[in-house]
């Protein structure tokens, strides 16, 4: 199976939407403020389960839209709808008293308003306000019903299981959501679809929340889905800030840092496409930036790491490890591992974005400094990360530090193998069409790289915290 190139998919350019750039920006600001207010009003546990449900729904729908086959697609779409049922079930079974399925269903429906516009502007449209109203009412009614039914099934079970506290669960949802975002971003780069949608924050002149689903094909689908998931990440992180706010201290501070980074990351993603602040689709006004593509790719992994650290803070781990290490020696190796991974990330992102597209007779050309640097640094990073992981995994009794150490040790070995597979796939390709095995291997390598960087970042921060004295 080969993926149609972005250019193949850029078939029709619809007429520009009357809702312009200013209106869209106002929508972002007002939407953000409303989300925050609303998140403070809903019970935190309902919020966390509702967001978990919605992120799972979107992820399954994204896979279904990759057209894995008629039957698999139907099953995945059914699975996406069943997520709300599962959310209600979890609310009933695992968080009785603190959550209820109806509210979980309503949270999910509210977040899903972000994508409902894509269905409203399809060719079959028309009907004035009637059709949008029916869609929105239907969304809320079905979600509420599924949440209620799930809750009733969950409550019928006698044994009760416990979930982590709401801020921790919300942090886990944000971490999972950002990881999915990193995978989708990797596919955008992997399928060379970064410029499939020429303008930003509009998409082909449309308000991006109203861009019709029927036009999301080929490269446009990957790029536009990445943008929509970006909105979901932003909303999830806002809800995380709302949940962490009352905890104060590091949890509040880190969730705010995360929010700021997500805003910067989204803006960089847009500027990578347009090169400057313009809503124009005219190529004379646009100057896409490869340098920003590299920065955006790198910052995405840092955002993921900060989300993990903020979740540790929300769960109380950040406070509990303080002063528990006997000496400062524990922090040197993780710090070295983090530094090696950041260098490796820069070289990898440069390799990815600076390589030329293969022709029918010649493979991709990669700048020698990036290729040789990435391969050489891979060995250095492997050794340093493995040793850091092993020492932290074995030589301390601080549980999160041990767990992160072990995770690093195992994933760096797998990453070496994935790196070899990705490089072979890139060098083997001939022609412009990107084969699925190339995009999958480079994306898997990039996503595991993000897991490594995030683990190293969290490990380093916790190791410094553990070896800092407790002051009274
Ligand atoms: C929290 C939000 C976001 C995260 C975590 C994120 C993450 C990523 C990652 C990891 C990649 C792959 C980079 C690589 O392969 O080196 C990527 C690619 C990309 N992202 Fe994002 N992204 C976010 C938001 C956005 C937004 C809002 C846009 C708006 C247009 C955007 C546009 C792009 C583009 C165009 C690419 C492909 C770059 C290329 O291949 O040239 N991203 N993103």
Boltz pocket constraint, residues with backbone or C-beta under 6 A from the ligand:
constraints:
  - pocket:
      binder: B
      contacts: [[A, 178], [A, 181], [A, 182], [A, 183], [A, 184], [A, 185], [A, 186], [A, 188], [A, 189], [A, 190], [A, 192], [A, 193], [A, 194], [A, 195], [A, 200], [A, 223], [A, 226], [A, 227], [A, 230], [A, 233], [A, 234], [A, 262], [A, 265], [A, 266], [A, 267], [A, 268], [A, 269], [A, 270], [A, 272], [A, 273], [A, 293], [A, 294], [A, 296], [A, 297], [A, 298], [A, 300], [A, 301], [A, 303], [A, 349], [A, 352], [A, 353], [A, 446]]
      max_distance: 6.0
